[in-house]
Amino acid sequence: MTSRAVLAHNLKFLRARKGLSQEALADAAEIDRTYVSALERKKYSASIDRLDRLAAQLDVPTHFLLMPEMPIGDAES
């Protein structure tokens, strides 16, 4: 699985787990909703700064967004 695919999967999973829409996550992270959508569709890669902002809103460490096998039970650490 590529890094883009891992990010797309984890971002969508964590967003859904928190019950956030793409728009709500984007607003909270101060990025455009279409950018979140493009990340989830593997169309864009993200900068470290944007990963940090997304992870903060998802209440996970930034590196969780790029882990191929994210430790689900620890996702709220």
N, C-alpha and C positions, 0 to 999 in steps of 0.2 A: 504494500500500500504506500502511495506517495505521501509526502508531508502535507500536501494540499488536501488529499483525501482524508488523512487523519484529522487535520484541523477542521474540515467540513463536518465530519462525523461527530467529533467531540463538541464542537460549538453548537450544533443542532441538538445533540443529546442534552447537554447541560442547560441550554436555553429552555428546552421543553420541560426538563426536570424542575426548573424554577417557575414554570408556568408563564414565561415571558414570550411575547410576540417579538418578531424581528424588530418592529418599530419601537417597542418598549426598551429592548436591549440597546438598540442604536441610540435612542434619546438619552438613556442613562449613561452610555459610554461616550456621548457627544460625537457620534459619527453618523453618517447617512444610512438610512434603512437599506437602500439599494446596495451599499457596500457589504452589510451583513448578509444579505441575500446572495451576493456574488461569492462571498467566502464560503457559504454553505453549499453553493453549487460548483465549487472548485474553479471558479473563473478568475479569482484574484488571490494573490498571496498577501500576507499582512506584515506590516512593520512591527518591530518589537514594541514600540510605544502603543500601537493599537491593540496588540495582543494583551499588553498590561492593562489597558482600559477595559477591554472585554472581560478579562479574567476577574478583575476587581468587581465588576457588576455581577458576575456569576459566582462570586465568593469562592474561587478556587485559586491555587497558585498558577501563575502563568504557564509553567511547564506542563500542567495537566492538559492544556489545549493541544499539545504536540506529542502526547504519549500514545503510542499505538495501542497499548493495553492499559488504559487509565484505571487506576484502582478505585472502582466505583464506590466502595464503602468509605473511602477516604476523601471523596470529592468535596466534602464540606470542611476539610481541614484548612 
